[in-house]
Amino acid sequence: MGQNRRLDGRALSIKEADKPKEGSYRARGRQARDWQEMGAGNGRRTFREVVTNGAFYCDNADSRKPKMEYGDIKPFQEPKEPEGIRVPIEADEVEWVQRSAIGNLRETVSCIVIESYLAGEGVTARVRPVGGMNVLVIFDDREEMETLLKHYFEIFEKWFQELKPYSLENDERRYKVWVKVEELPPHLWNMKIFKALGESWGRFITVDQATEKKSRLDQAIIKVEVTSKRRVPACPQVIVNGKKCIMRATIIETETMDIDQKILPVIGRNLEKLEELRPSKS
């Protein structure tokens, strides 16, 4: 084929090229080009473009999937172990906690009063404060505790908003705290700001009277319920109409069971209340 053709007076000889052998250098190069150009056409990118520029989802793809651009993909990293002081604790060392219940009190009351009331109901338990209005009720037996909480909870609801078995994994304590907010500009003295701050820390409850009536504008006092006092940052930030404002926040008071200062002086009144709450045997 084409043996009679000439170019510049020279005869041309045309032969069919030999196909590269499987696994040869030329064959590997051709396969690489095929992979690189795969997907080209119809407005789609080639394999090479995807690798060098990052993947993305086309307009008609699932819009719920995030768009990925070059530089967003981070290399895999081994998870880091938590930092801190390592102390091994055996299961038998926390046996007493596993037969305990954590509760949040309705009002300030002495642990002694609660223990006396429970004893009158035939329940033997020790009550210990664990911060804020939270107490730990320690029973003699885990099965007895579970039975009482499940079938006879009315015994406890006089004193407790809630009472549940203590969890080794989750801290169920809550704290009602008063937070002083300073360095807040006067034009941001707004209940929206106070509620937004409270909800960002936990559950907003109220503000004090001076804050509500704008009696003073150098500090706002907000009451919130939080799962940890660490939830209240020292320098909270709010963004209003695109402008950031940084202020100062300090916990100034916590509703707590301070036995020495609050409870003992009123034990007499609590004991009278105890007798009123206990049902008559007549």
Residue frames relative to the residue before (quaternion, step in Angstrom):
aa qw qx qy qz dx dy dz
M 1.0000 0.0000 0.0000 0.0000 0.00 0.00 0.00
G 0.8466 0.1096 -0.1056 0.5100 3.57 -0.82 1.06
Q 0.3716 0.7578 -0.4801 0.2390 3.62 1.18 0.38
N 0.7035 0.4762 -0.2722 0.4519 3.64 1.12 -0.53
R 0.5107 0.6474 -0.4360 0.3606 3.59 1.20 0.09
R 0.1600 -0.7839 0.5969 0.0597 3.55 -1.18 0.73
L 0.1007 -0.7696 0.6287 0.0481 3.54 -1.21 0.61
D 0.8280 -0.0797 -0.0062 0.5550 3.57 -0.58 1.26
G 0.7323 -0.4489 0.2278 0.4585 3.55 0.96 0.92
R 0.6441 0.5013 -0.3304 0.4740 3.55 1.28 0.00
A 0.4684 -0.6750 0.4956 0.2817 3.54 -1.06 0.84
L 0.2966 -0.7537 0.5645 0.1592 3.55 -1.05 0.88
S 0.1208 -0.7647 0.6292 0.0689 3.52 -1.08 0.78
I 0.0958 -0.8194 0.5652 0.0020 3.58 -0.48 1.22
K 0.0058 -0.7976 0.6021 -0.0349 3.56 -0.81 1.07
E 0.5162 -0.6186 0.4902 0.3326 3.55 -1.21 0.50
A 0.4444 -0.7140 0.4758 0.2574 3.56 -0.81 1.04
D 0.4887 -0.6476 0.4997 0.3035 3.53 -1.12 0.69
K 0.4427 -0.6776 0.5175 0.2778 3.57 -1.01 0.83
P 0.5055 -0.6510 0.4557 0.3362 3.61 -0.95 0.78
K 0.5236 -0.6402 0.4671 0.3128 3.51 -1.08 0.76
E 0.5955 -0.5751 0.4270 0.3638 3.54 -1.19 0.66
G 0.8012 0.2508 -0.2056 0.5029 3.58 -0.82 1.02
S 0.5184 0.6384 -0.4285 0.3744 3.60 1.23 -0.07
Y 0.7021 -0.4619 0.3350 0.4260 3.56 -1.31 0.25
R 0.6834 0.4841 -0.2973 0.4585 3.60 0.89 -0.92
A 0.6382 0.5242 -0.3360 0.4528 3.58 1.00 -0.75
R 0.6544 0.5040 -0.3191 0.4646 3.57 0.97 -0.81
G 0.6400 0.5293 -0.3255 0.4520 3.58 1.02 -0.76
R 0.6553 0.5059 -0.3157 0.4636 3.57 1.00 -0.80
Q 0.6430 0.5171 -0.3262 0.4611 3.60 0.99 -0.80
A 0.6357 0.5302 -0.3309 0.4532 3.56 1.01 -0.79
R 0.6553 0.4985 -0.3199 0.4688 3.59 0.99 -0.83
D 0.6231 0.5395 -0.3456 0.4487 3.58 1.04 -0.78
W 0.6585 0.4987 -0.3077 0.4723 3.59 0.96 -0.85
Q 0.6631 0.5211 -0.3120 0.4375 3.57 0.94 -0.88
E 0.7433 0.4003 -0.2235 0.4871 3.57 1.00 -0.82
M 0.4337 0.7187 -0.4544 0.2982 3.59 1.27 -0.15
G 0.7803 0.3074 -0.2409 0.4884 3.56 -0.90 0.91
A 0.5139 0.6398 -0.4380 0.3670 3.62 1.20 -0.18
G 0.6491 0.4934 -0.3881 0.4296 3.54 -1.13 0.67
N 0.8116 0.2261 -0.1975 0.5012 3.56 -1.23 0.52
G 0.6913 -0.5118 0.2791 0.4268 3.55 1.07 0.76
R 0.5566 0.6063 -0.4002 0.4030 3.59 1.26 0.07
R 0.4964 -0.6611 0.4758 0.3003 3.55 -1.22 0.48
T 0.5219 -0.6239 0.4784 0.3308 3.55 -1.22 0.48
F 0.6805 -0.4698 0.3692 0.4242 3.53 -1.32 0.27
R 0.6320 0.5386 -0.3318 0.4475 3.59 1.00 -0.80
E 0.6669 0.5023 -0.3095 0.4552 3.60 0.93 -0.85
V 0.6265 0.5392 -0.3372 0.4506 3.55 1.06 -0.77
V 0.6813 0.4980 -0.2864 0.4537 3.57 0.94 -0.94
T 0.7479 0.4224 -0.2320 0.4564 3.58 0.85 -0.95
N 0.7870 0.3385 -0.1699 0.4870 3.61 1.03 -0.67
G 0.5550 -0.6028 0.4109 0.3998 3.60 1.20 -0.19
A 0.4953 -0.6732 0.4725 0.2796 3.54 -1.19 0.63
F 0.0170 0.7689 -0.6380 -0.0377 3.54 -1.25 0.42
Y 0.4489 -0.6758 0.5169 0.2731 3.54 -1.26 0.38
C 0.4586 -0.6947 0.4804 0.2763 3.54 -0.89 0.91
D 0.7189 -0.4909 0.2855 0.4010 3.53 -1.28 0.40
N 0.7375 0.4114 -0.2435 0.4771 3.58 1.01 -0.76
A 0.4759 0.6535 -0.4549 0.3735 3.60 1.22 0.26
D 0.7197 -0.4139 0.3204 0.4562 3.52 -1.32 0.03
S 0.3492 -0.7798 0.4827 0.1921 3.58 -0.45 1.22
R 0.5852 0.5910 -0.3840 0.4010 3.58 1.19 -0.30
K 0.6098 0.5506 -0.3641 0.4387 3.59 1.19 -0.38
P 0.4823 -0.6897 0.4504 0.2980 3.60 -0.86 0.86
K 0.4538 -0.6573 0.5298 0.2853 3.54 -1.19 0.61
M 0.1681 -0.7980 0.5758 0.0584 3.55 -0.80 1.03
E 0.0897 -0.7917 0.6039 0.0213 3.56 -0.73 1.05
Y 0.7075 -0.4521 0.3325 0.4295 3.52 -1.31 0.26
G 0.7811 0.3244 -0.2490 0.4718 3.55 -0.88 0.93
D 0.5901 0.5939 -0.3700 0.4026 3.62 1.24 -0.26
I 0.6526 0.5229 -0.3130 0.4502 3.56 1.14 -0.62
K 0.1644 -0.8045 0.5668 0.0667 3.57 -0.63 1.12
P 0.5385 -0.6257 0.4449 0.3472 3.58 -1.02 0.69
F 0.5866 -0.5893 0.4255 0.3572 3.55 -1.17 0.63
Q 0.0686 -0.7877 0.6119 0.0193 3.53 -0.99 0.87
E 0.5041 -0.6414 0.4883 0.3099 3.53 -1.02 0.83
P 0.4980 -0.6568 0.4611 0.3288 3.64 -0.86 0.84
K 0.3991 -0.7245 0.5169 0.2205 3.52 -0.98 0.91
E 0.4621 -0.6566 0.5184 0.2942 3.54 -1.09 0.71
P 0.5684 -0.6080 0.4151 0.3673 3.61 -1.01 0.71
E 0.3843 -0.7223 0.5324 0.2171 3.53 -1.05 0.83
G 0.4534 0.6748 -0.5046 0.2904 3.55 -1.12 0.59
I 0.6543 -0.4877 0.3954 0.4216 3.53 -1.34 -0.05
R 0.2619 -0.7905 0.5397 0.1235 3.58 -0.68 1.10
V 0.0565 0.7853 -0.6100 0.0894 3.57 -0.73 1.15
P 0.2465 -0.7760 0.5589 0.1574 3.64 -0.49 1.08
I 0.0663 -0.7855 0.6152 0.0101 3.58 -0.96 0.93
E 0.3573 -0.7482 0.5251 0.1915 3.57 -0.82 1.03
A 0.6561 -0.5471 0.3597 0.3752 3.56 -1.24 0.56
D 0.6758 0.5042 -0.3155 0.4354 3.59 0.94 -0.79
E 0.5933 0.5776 -0.3657 0.4250 3.58 1.23 -0.30
V 0.7436 0.3368 -0.2073 0.5391 3.60 1.22 -0.38
E 0.2673 0.7955 -0.5055 0.2005 3.58 1.22 0.42
W 0.6566 0.5324 -0.3132 0.4328 3.58 0.96 -0.85
V 0.6363 0.5218 -0.3311 0.4617 3.57 1.13 -0.61
Q 0.6503 0.5388 -0.3159 0.4324 3.58 1.09 -0.68
R 0.6957 0.3524 -0.2771 0.5613 3.59 1.27 -0.09
S 0.5490 0.5853 -0.3928 0.4491 3.54 1.15 0.74
A 0.2343 -0.7487 0.6039 0.1407 3.53 -1.29 0.47
I 0.3034 -0.7372 0.5788 0.1720 3.56 -1.09 0.79
G 0.0067 0.8291 -0.5571 0.0462 3.56 -0.84 0.95
N 0.2997 -0.7206 0.5993 0.1782 3.52 -1.32 0.49
L 0.3660 -0.7772 0.4762 0.1878 3.57 -0.58 1.20
R 0.5142 -0.6329 0.4887 0.3102 3.53 -1.20 0.57
E 0.7987 -0.0114 0.0539 0.5992 3.57 1.06 -0.76
T 0.6334 -0.5211 0.4049 0.4041 3.54 -1.29 0.26
V 0.1804 0.7670 -0.5888 0.1804 3.55 -0.67 1.13
S 0.5497 -0.6309 0.4378 0.3289 3.58 -1.08 0.65
C 0.5327 -0.6150 0.4800 0.3282 3.54 -1.09 0.73
I 0.6013 0.5680 -0.3510 0.4389 3.58 1.12 -0.68
V 0.6417 0.5207 -0.3213 0.4624 3.57 1.01 -0.82
I 0.6582 0.5019 -0.3165 0.4633 3.60 0.93 -0.86
E 0.6450 0.5184 -0.3236 0.4588 3.60 0.94 -0.85
S 0.6546 0.5102 -0.3133 0.4616 3.59 0.96 -0.85
Y 0.6473 0.5160 -0.3205 0.4605 3.56 0.97 -0.85
L 0.6684 0.4960 -0.3064 0.4620 3.60 0.90 -0.92
A 0.6254 0.5344 -0.3411 0.4549 3.59 1.02 -0.75
G 0.6425 0.5223 -0.3169 0.4626 3.57 1.06 -0.74
E 0.6865 0.4407 -0.2709 0.5109 3.57 1.23 -0.48
G 0.5865 -0.6129 0.3558 0.3921 3.57 1.29 0.15
V 0.5737 0.5725 -0.3780 0.4475 3.59 1.26 0.32
T 0.1902 -0.7753 0.5949 0.0938 3.56 -0.72 1.10
A 0.2704 0.7510 -0.5564 0.2307 3.57 -0.56 1.17
R 0.3168 -0.7085 0.5951 0.2087 3.52 -1.28 0.50
V 0.1943 -0.7807 0.5878 0.0844 3.58 -0.97 0.87
R 0.0012 -0.8147 0.5773 -0.0554 3.56 -0.73 1.11
P 0.4409 -0.6821 0.5070 0.2885 3.61 -0.95 0.82
V 0.0876 -0.8039 0.5874 0.0326 3.59 -1.04 0.80
G 0.7607 -0.3489 0.1872 0.5143 3.57 1.16 0.57
G 0.8196 0.1163 -0.1222 0.5475 3.54 -0.91 0.93
M 0.7115 -0.3670 0.3214 0.5057 3.55 -0.95 -0.93
N 0.4674 0.6778 -0.4289 0.3718 3.57 1.23 0.50
V 0.0367 -0.7810 0.6233 0.0156 3.56 -1.07 0.78
L 0.3145 -0.7044 0.6010 0.2089 3.52 -1.30 0.46
V 0.1755 -0.7724 0.6053 0.0786 3.57 -0.78 1.08
I 0.1451 -0.8179 0.5561 0.0283 3.57 -0.46 1.27
F 0.1791 -0.7985 0.5712 0.0639 3.57 -0.60 1.20
D 0.5784 -0.5871 0.4397 0.3569 3.56 -1.31 0.25
D 0.8071 0.1233 -0.0284 0.5768 3.57 1.12 -0.64
R 0.5061 -0.6775 0.4447 0.2950 3.59 -0.92 0.91
E 0.6572 0.5096 -0.3206 0.4534 3.60 0.93 -0.87
E 0.6289 0.5244 -0.3329 0.4676 3.56 1.01 -0.78
M 0.6322 0.5351 -0.3270 0.4551 3.58 0.97 -0.85
E 0.6843 0.4896 -0.2925 0.4543 3.58 0.82 -0.99
T 0.6436 0.5192 -0.3213 0.4615 3.60 1.01 -0.77
L 0.6658 0.5045 -0.3019 0.4593 3.58 0.91 -0.90
L 0.6924 0.4799 -0.2894 0.4545 3.59 0.87 -0.91
K 0.7058 0.4732 -0.2675 0.4542 3.57 1.04 -0.73
H 0.8236 0.2645 -0.1050 0.4907 3.58 0.86 -0.94
Y 0.7901 0.2537 -0.1346 0.5415 3.62 1.15 -0.41
F 0.1720 0.8350 -0.5093 0.1175 3.57 1.02 0.75
E 0.5356 0.6374 -0.4136 0.3686 3.61 1.15 -0.44
I 0.5441 0.6040 -0.4049 0.4184 3.60 1.19 -0.38
F 0.7632 0.4075 -0.1908 0.4637 3.57 0.98 -0.89
E 0.6177 0.6148 -0.3615 0.3312 3.58 1.03 -0.66
K 0.4807 0.6400 -0.4516 0.3942 3.60 1.23 -0.06
W 0.7860 0.3164 -0.1425 0.5116 3.57 1.05 -0.80
F 0.7816 0.3705 -0.1607 0.4754 3.57 1.02 -0.80
Q 0.4257 -0.6454 0.5691 0.2800 3.53 -1.11 0.73
E 0.7625 -0.1325 0.0773 0.6286 3.55 1.11 -0.75
L 0.0425 -0.7717 0.6345 0.0061 3.54 -1.22 0.56
K 0.1070 0.8046 -0.5699 0.1282 3.58 -0.59 1.13
P 0.6485 -0.5191 0.3688 0.4172 3.60 -1.17 0.48
Y 0.5158 -0.6547 0.4602 0.3057 3.54 -0.99 0.88
S 0.2330 -0.7704 0.5822 0.1151 3.56 -1.00 0.90
L 0.4074 -0.7118 0.5192 0.2404 3.56 -0.89 0.94
E 0.6865 0.4969 -0.2749 0.4541 3.58 1.19 -0.51
N 0.8099 0.2172 -0.0853 0.5382 3.59 0.93 -0.88
D 0.3323 -0.7210 0.5766 0.1931 3.53 -0.98 0.93
E 0.2032 -0.8322 0.5109 0.0719 3.57 -0.41 1.26
R 0.4524 0.7127 -0.4471 0.2957 3.61 1.22 0.02
R 0.1077 -0.7596 0.6384 0.0622 3.54 -1.25 0.64
Y 0.1719 -0.7879 0.5873 0.0690 3.53 -1.14 0.69
K 0.2172 -0.7310 0.6301 0.1464 3.55 -1.03 0.84
V 0.0126 0.8284 -0.5528 0.0893 3.53 -0.50 1.24
W 0.3277 -0.6827 0.6146 0.2209 3.51 -1.33 0.50
V 0.1283 -0.8093 0.5728 0.0208 3.56 -0.74 1.12
K 0.2501 -0.7506 0.5954 0.1396 3.56 -0.91 0.97
V 0.1212 -0.7894 0.6010 0.0303 3.57 -0.76 1.13
E 0.0529 -0.8119 0.5810 -0.0214 3.56 -0.69 1.14
E 0.7842 0.3310 -0.2665 0.4521 3.55 -1.39 0.27
L 0.3913 0.6860 -0.5030 0.3512 3.56 1.09 0.76
P 0.4371 -0.7066 0.4798 0.2818 3.65 -0.64 1.02
P 0.5988 -0.6016 0.3856 0.3617 3.63 -0.98 0.75
H 0.6671 0.5107 -0.3297 0.4306 3.62 0.96 -0.73
L 0.6743 0.4474 -0.2991 0.5056 3.61 1.27 -0.16
W 0.4197 0.6884 -0.4809 0.3446 3.59 1.26 0.29
N 0.3171 0.7484 -0.4836 0.3247 3.51 0.27 1.34
M 0.5506 -0.6298 0.4342 0.3340 3.56 -1.01 0.80
K 0.5649 0.5877 -0.3878 0.4302 3.61 1.16 -0.52
I 0.6486 0.5176 -0.3116 0.4629 3.56 1.00 -0.86
F 0.6757 0.5041 -0.2970 0.4484 3.58 0.88 -0.97
K 0.6653 0.4901 -0.3045 0.4738 3.60 0.95 -0.84
A 0.6397 0.5276 -0.3287 0.4521 3.58 0.98 -0.82
L 0.6412 0.5112 -0.3210 0.4738 3.58 1.00 -0.80
G 0.6805 0.5059 -0.2920 0.4425 3.57 0.85 -0.99
E 0.6838 0.4799 -0.2902 0.4668 3.58 0.92 -0.88
S 0.6268 0.5305 -0.3489 0.4517 3.60 1.10 -0.54
W 0.6942 0.4431 -0.2706 0.4984 3.60 1.18 -0.49
G 0.7680 -0.2120 0.1944 0.5722 3.58 1.04 -0.74
R 0.7161 -0.3528 0.2961 0.5245 3.59 -0.50 -1.19
F 0.3569 -0.7327 0.5426 0.2033 3.56 -0.68 1.13
I 0.1897 -0.7894 0.5763 0.0931 3.58 -0.97 0.91
T 0.7446 -0.3040 0.2522 0.5381 3.59 0.59 -1.11
V 0.3348 -0.6672 0.5969 0.2941 3.54 -1.37 -0.23
D 0.5575 -0.5987 0.4314 0.3802 3.58 -1.16 0.36
Q 0.7108 -0.4883 0.3075 0.4022 3.55 -1.28 0.37
A 0.6494 0.5255 -0.3279 0.4412 3.60 0.94 -0.82
T 0.6490 0.5041 -0.3154 0.4746 3.58 1.05 -0.75
E 0.6655 0.5156 -0.3058 0.4447 3.56 0.92 -0.91
K 0.7602 0.3769 -0.1990 0.4904 3.60 0.93 -0.88
K 0.4036 -0.7279 0.4615 0.3072 3.60 1.32 0.02
S 0.2004 0.8050 -0.5306 0.1743 3.58 1.02 0.79
R 0.7669 0.0118 -0.0221 0.6413 3.55 1.24 -0.53
L 0.2474 -0.8032 0.5337 0.0944 3.55 -1.01 0.87
D 0.5102 0.6461 -0.4306 0.3699 3.59 1.20 0.34
Q 0.7964 0.0415 -0.0328 0.6025 3.59 1.24 -0.34
A 0.2080 -0.7445 0.6223 0.1232 3.54 -1.16 0.72
I 0.2120 -0.7692 0.5932 0.1072 3.57 -1.02 0.83
I 0.0457 -0.8132 0.5783 -0.0463 3.56 -0.57 1.23
K 0.2202 -0.7576 0.5991 0.1367 3.57 -1.02 0.82
V 0.0485 0.7981 -0.5952 0.0796 3.57 -0.79 1.07
E 0.3127 -0.6941 0.6054 0.2322 3.53 -1.35 0.29
V 0.0281 -0.8136 0.5792 -0.0426 3.57 -0.71 1.11
T 0.4879 -0.6478 0.4984 0.3064 3.55 -1.25 0.43
S 0.7786 0.0307 -0.0365 0.6256 3.56 1.30 -0.28
K 0.5138 -0.6422 0.4674 0.3242 3.57 -1.03 0.72
R 0.5606 0.5976 -0.3869 0.4229 3.57 1.23 -0.33
R 0.5399 0.6357 -0.3958 0.3844 3.58 1.24 -0.30
V 0.6613 0.4671 -0.3019 0.5034 3.59 1.21 -0.41
P 0.2320 -0.8029 0.5312 0.1389 3.63 -0.30 1.18
A 0.5891 -0.5958 0.4182 0.3509 3.55 -1.18 0.52
C 0.8015 0.1485 -0.0536 0.5767 3.59 1.05 -0.76
P 0.0673 -0.8209 0.5665 0.0250 3.63 0.25 1.19
Q 0.2231 -0.7669 0.5902 0.1169 3.54 -1.22 0.56
V 0.0636 -0.7571 0.6477 0.0566 3.55 -1.14 0.69
I 0.2306 -0.7500 0.6042 0.1389 3.55 -1.16 0.65
V 0.0314 -0.8020 0.5946 -0.0473 3.56 -0.56 1.22
N 0.8384 -0.0876 0.0093 0.5380 3.55 -0.63 1.19
G 0.7444 -0.4344 0.2124 0.4605 3.55 0.97 0.92
K 0.6702 0.4686 -0.3007 0.4908 3.60 1.24 -0.09
K 0.3464 -0.7647 0.5148 0.1741 3.55 -0.84 1.05
C 0.0861 -0.7734 0.6273 0.0317 3.53 -1.07 0.85
I 0.1546 -0.7835 0.5991 0.0579 3.57 -0.82 1.05
M 0.0436 -0.8081 0.5872 -0.0130 3.56 -0.85 0.99
R 0.4665 -0.6603 0.5152 0.2844 3.55 -1.31 -0.01
A 0.0577 -0.8060 0.5892 0.0008 3.60 -0.87 0.98
T 0.0073 0.7960 -0.6031 0.0507 3.56 -0.97 0.93
I 0.3654 -0.6954 0.5699 0.2412 3.59 -0.94 0.86
I 0.1370 -0.8307 0.5378 0.0442 3.57 -0.57 1.15
E 0.8098 0.0248 -0.0149 0.5861 3.62 1.17 -0.36
T 0.1316 -0.7709 0.6201 0.0621 3.53 -1.15 0.75
E 0.4166 -0.6637 0.5511 0.2868 3.58 -0.94 0.84
T 0.1205 0.8256 -0.5282 0.1579 3.56 -0.42 1.20
M 0.4597 -0.6325 0.5411 0.3095 3.53 -1.37 0.23
D 0.0372 0.7970 -0.5963 0.0883 3.55 0.24 1.29
I 0.2724 -0.8212 0.4776 0.1528 3.56 0.07 1.31
D 0.6755 0.5250 -0.3091 0.4154 3.57 0.87 -0.94
Q 0.7917 0.3484 -0.1682 0.4727 3.59 0.88 -0.93
K 0.7992 0.3245 -0.1511 0.4829 3.58 1.01 -0.71
I 0.7544 0.4718 -0.2345 0.3915 3.55 0.85 -0.96
L 0.6942 0.5161 -0.3070 0.3969 3.57 0.68 -1.05
P 0.6553 0.5174 -0.3495 0.4251 3.67 0.88 -0.69
V 0.7641 0.3533 -0.2067 0.4986 3.58 1.13 -0.47
I 0.3182 0.7660 -0.5092 0.2297 3.59 1.20 0.31
G 0.6106 0.5648 -0.3547 0.4270 3.57 1.02 -0.75
R 0.6764 0.4765 -0.2941 0.4785 3.58 0.91 -0.91
N 0.6487 0.5222 -0.3219 0.4505 3.58 1.03 -0.75
L 0.6331 0.5239 -0.3387 0.4582 3.56 1.03 -0.72
E 0.6191 0.5215 -0.3408 0.4781 3.57 1.08 -0.68
K 0.6468 0.5054 -0.3156 0.4761 3.57 1.00 -0.83
L 0.5964 0.5793 -0.3487 0.4325 3.56 1.11 -0.72
E 0.6730 0.4899 -0.2938 0.4699 3.56 0.91 -0.90
E 0.6400 0.5249 -0.3282 0.4553 3.58 1.07 -0.71
L 0.6909 0.4890 -0.2808 0.4524 3.59 1.01 -0.82
R 0.6267 0.5470 -0.3530 0.4282 3.57 1.06 -0.71
P 0.4562 -0.7091 0.4583 0.2811 3.61 -0.71 1.03
S 0.5447 -0.6259 0.4553 0.3229 3.54 -1.12 0.71
K 0.3832 -0.7372 0.5151 0.2107 3.58 -1.04 0.82
S 0.5275 0.6456 -0.4102 0.3697 3.58 1.25 -0.11
